[in-house]
Amino acid sequence: MREVVFTVEYEKGVDEVMDLFIEQPDLHARSMEVHATSESVWGIDKVVGPDEILTEFDDRLERVTSDSNATGMCGAPISEWHYDVLSSNPESRKIYSLRREGDGPRAIPLVAAKHVGEGLILRSERRGAQSRWSLLVDDTVAEIHDEIRENLRDGLSLTVERLGQPPCLLEDGRVQRNLTPEQKSALEAAVEHGYYDVPRQQSVTEIATEINVSSSTLQYRLNRAEAWLAHQFAGDSVGVDIDTELDPEDIEFIR
């Protein structure tokens, strides 16, 4: 199995929702769950951005999903498009959606499901002018690529990377899965002694004396714990791309 990354670039004016991503670089969406068959695609997206931009996103999503003339990225009519806002706050939305496409050339996840069948794993991301699909597939890459490229609507272009290993799907880019016991203890001690209070109740040196470790050791453990927490936040908020860096030798570009 290989991970394949399909990136579709949108010209402005082609898609009302994607236009907002193009206009607002602080707007970012990434799938939490996504599944597809040859007929339909469904899942949960997390959309992050400033409050006023998310309000505009809500309006555009409602208009697009209720448009009886809406089509997929390859021109097939959308026969059903249903969504529910699972959670909403000033910084993000979690949205469940189900979309079915009728007769005609279909979008990336539906084409992939047709060729791969059971076991397809995929995820999606939207930022700027790009809608990016990561799929774990077998040797059907060429068929999927050819069918999508031949049928993209006007104003859309396709770039495809074929990766020798699947780091983007199998790794989330975080420094480590869990805090070490020492880092956890350091963080708990810092919280307990008011290190993160405003104003700060005790310094690193004072806390280190309390728990009988050197101040340099405590500072190092806190730094590592804080870095881990920052990566957790970035991954969960989808506001930062923290995918593992790829070895260029593992990447082939399909022209």
KAGIGI-V424814 format. One record per residue. N is the residue number from 1. RES is the residue in three letters. PHI is phi in radians with two decimals (NA if undefined). PSI is psi in whole degrees, 0 to 359 (NA if undefined). OMEGA is omega in whole degrees, -180 to 180 (999 if undefined). Layout:
N	RES	PHI	PSI	OMEGA
N	RES	PHI	PSI	OMEGA
//
This chain:
1	MET	NA	143	177
2	ARG	-2.20	151	170
3	GLU	-1.55	132	177
4	VAL	-2.09	133	-179
5	VAL	-1.96	115	177
6	PHE	-1.79	121	177
7	THR	-1.98	122	177
8	VAL	-1.83	124	179
9	GLU	-1.69	130	-178
10	TYR	-1.83	130	168
11	GLU	-1.32	149	179
12	LYS	-1.13	137	179
13	GLY	1.69	354	-179
14	VAL	-1.50	324	-176
15	ASP	-2.45	124	-173
16	GLU	-1.10	319	-180
17	VAL	-1.25	315	179
18	MET	-1.11	330	176
19	ASP	-1.00	322	-180
20	LEU	-1.16	321	176
21	PHE	-1.11	322	179
22	ILE	-1.15	318	-177
23	GLU	-1.27	331	-172
24	GLN	-2.14	93	-177
25	PRO	-1.11	344	178
26	ASP	-1.43	354	180
27	LEU	-1.57	134	-175
28	HIS	-2.62	137	178
29	ALA	-2.29	143	177
30	ARG	-2.56	141	-178
31	SER	-1.26	140	170
32	MET	-1.63	322	174
33	GLU	-2.49	141	174
34	VAL	-2.65	136	-179
35	HIS	-2.44	157	-178
36	ALA	-2.64	150	165
37	THR	-2.10	181	179
38	SER	-1.22	351	-178
39	GLU	-1.94	331	-172
40	SER	-2.61	160	176
41	VAL	-2.35	138	-179
42	TRP	-2.59	158	179
43	GLY	2.93	192	-179
44	ILE	-2.16	127	176
45	ASP	-1.91	146	170
46	LYS	-1.92	123	-178
47	VAL	-1.97	128	-175
48	VAL	-2.18	138	177
49	GLY	3.05	178	177
50	PRO	-1.09	154	-174
51	ASP	-0.97	313	-176
52	GLU	-1.18	329	178
53	ILE	-1.29	322	177
54	LEU	-1.12	324	176
55	THR	-1.09	317	176
56	GLU	-1.14	322	176
57	PHE	-1.02	315	178
58	ASP	-0.97	313	-178
59	ASP	-1.11	315	-178
60	ARG	-1.19	321	179
61	LEU	-1.08	317	179
62	GLU	-1.09	318	180
63	ARG	-1.13	315	-176
64	VAL	-1.16	316	-177
65	THR	-1.25	340	179
66	SER	-1.68	2	-179
67	ASP	-1.39	116	-178
68	SER	-1.21	346	180
69	ASN	-1.77	10	-178
70	ALA	-1.12	144	178
71	THR	-2.27	159	177
72	GLY	-1.36	179	-175
73	MET	-1.14	342	178
74	CYS	-1.94	11	171
75	GLY	1.74	353	177
76	ALA	-1.19	138	179
77	PRO	-1.14	142	176
78	ILE	-1.49	112	-176
79	SER	-1.47	336	178
80	GLU	-2.66	133	177
81	TRP	-2.52	107	-177
82	HIS	-2.14	140	176
83	TYR	-2.52	155	175
84	ASP	-2.33	135	174
85	VAL	-1.47	110	-177
86	LEU	-1.36	325	176
87	SER	-2.67	150	-177
88	SER	-2.55	131	172
89	ASN	-2.54	176	-176
90	PRO	-1.10	347	-176
91	GLU	-1.95	343	-174
92	SER	-2.79	164	171
93	ARG	-2.30	144	167
94	LYS	-2.01	121	-169
95	ILE	-2.22	125	171
96	TYR	-1.56	136	177
97	SER	-2.45	150	174
98	LEU	-2.32	126	-180
99	ARG	-2.30	131	175
100	ARG	-2.02	142	178
101	GLU	-2.00	142	-180
102	GLY	-1.46	204	-177
103	ASP	-1.16	143	178
104	GLY	2.20	175	178
105	PRO	-1.08	133	-171
106	ARG	-1.90	171	-175
107	ALA	-1.28	169	-174
108	ILE	-0.89	306	-175
109	PRO	-1.12	327	-179
110	LEU	-1.28	321	176
111	VAL	-1.14	317	179
112	ALA	-1.07	318	180
113	ALA	-1.12	323	179
114	LYS	-1.09	318	-176
115	HIS	-1.45	323	-176
116	VAL	-1.49	323	-177
117	GLY	1.33	212	-178
118	GLU	-1.10	145	177
119	GLY	1.70	1	178
120	LEU	-1.11	131	175
121	ILE	-2.11	131	-178
122	LEU	-2.67	163	173
123	ARG	-2.61	166	-176
124	SER	-2.40	160	179
125	GLU	-2.67	140	176
126	ARG	-2.23	128	178
127	ARG	-2.72	133	-179
128	GLY	1.04	226	-178
129	ALA	-1.56	5	-172
130	GLN	-1.94	136	167
131	SER	-1.96	118	-169
132	ARG	-2.01	126	180
133	TRP	-2.03	127	176
134	SER	-1.92	125	-176
135	LEU	-2.26	142	172
136	LEU	-1.75	110	-171
137	VAL	-2.31	173	178
138	ASP	-1.69	223	-176
139	ASP	-1.56	22	180
140	THR	-1.66	15	-175
141	VAL	-1.01	313	-175
142	ALA	-1.09	318	-180
143	GLU	-1.12	317	179
144	ILE	-1.10	313	-179
145	HIS	-1.01	311	-176
146	ASP	-1.12	318	-178
147	GLU	-1.16	320	179
148	ILE	-1.21	310	-176
149	ARG	-1.04	321	-177
150	GLU	-1.21	340	-170
151	ASN	-2.11	5	179
152	LEU	-1.03	140	176
153	ARG	-1.11	159	175
154	ASP	-1.03	140	180
155	GLY	1.63	357	178
156	LEU	-2.06	143	176
157	SER	-2.32	155	-172
158	LEU	-2.11	133	170
159	THR	-2.15	138	-177
160	VAL	-2.27	133	173
161	GLU	-2.01	134	173
162	ARG	-1.93	122	-174
163	LEU	-1.80	138	179
164	GLY	-1.18	330	177
165	GLN	-2.18	157	-178
166	PRO	-1.74	61	-177
167	PRO	-1.16	327	-174
168	CYS	-1.20	328	179
169	LEU	-1.55	326	-173
170	LEU	-1.63	347	177
171	GLU	-2.15	141	178
172	ASP	-1.79	6	173
173	GLY	1.42	3	-178
174	ARG	-1.42	154	-174
175	VAL	-1.07	321	180
176	GLN	-2.83	161	-176
177	ARG	-1.28	323	-176
178	ASN	-2.47	158	171
179	LEU	-1.18	146	171
180	THR	-1.24	159	178
181	PRO	-0.98	322	-179
182	GLU	-1.18	319	179
183	GLN	-1.18	321	178
184	LYS	-1.09	315	180
185	SER	-1.11	321	179
186	ALA	-1.12	317	-179
187	LEU	-1.16	318	179
188	GLU	-1.09	318	180
189	ALA	-1.13	320	180
190	ALA	-1.10	318	179
191	VAL	-1.17	314	-177
192	GLU	-1.07	324	-177
193	HIS	-1.67	13	172
194	GLY	1.34	23	-179
195	TYR	-1.12	327	-178
196	TYR	-1.72	5	176
197	ASP	-1.27	158	174
198	VAL	-2.13	110	1
199	PRO	-1.31	159	-180
200	ARG	-1.12	134	-177
201	GLN	-1.50	321	-180
202	GLN	-2.45	150	180
203	SER	-1.52	171	176
204	VAL	-1.04	317	-179
205	THR	-1.07	317	-179
206	GLU	-1.17	319	180
207	ILE	-1.19	320	179
208	ALA	-1.03	319	178
209	THR	-1.10	320	-180
210	GLU	-1.08	320	-175
211	ILE	-1.77	5	172
212	ASN	1.14	46	169
213	VAL	-2.31	164	178
214	SER	-1.24	153	-179
215	SER	-1.14	326	179
216	SER	-1.17	322	178
217	THR	-1.16	315	179
218	LEU	-1.10	317	-180
219	GLN	-1.08	318	179
220	TYR	-1.08	314	-179
221	ARG	-1.12	321	177
222	LEU	-1.14	318	179
223	ASN	-1.05	317	180
224	ARG	-1.17	319	179
225	ALA	-1.13	319	180
226	GLU	-1.16	323	177
227	ALA	-1.11	318	179
228	TRP	-1.09	315	179
229	LEU	-1.09	321	180
230	ALA	-1.12	319	178
231	HIS	-1.16	322	176
232	GLN	-1.05	314	-179
233	PHE	-1.09	315	-178
234	ALA	-1.10	319	179
235	GLY	-1.16	321	-178
236	ASP	-1.33	328	-176
237	SER	-1.46	346	-176
238	VAL	0.92	21	176
239	GLY	-1.52	349	-177
240	VAL	-2.32	136	178
241	ASP	-1.52	111	-177
242	ILE	-2.07	28	178
243	ASP	-1.05	150	177
244	THR	-1.04	138	177
245	GLU	-1.15	142	-177
246	LEU	-1.73	146	172
247	ASP	-1.34	120	-178
248	PRO	-0.96	334	180
249	GLU	-1.22	344	-180
250	ASP	-1.54	358	-172
251	ILE	-1.94	130	170
252	GLU	-2.03	138	177
253	PHE	-1.76	130	177
254	ILE	-1.55	118	-178
255	ARG	-1.51	NA	999
//
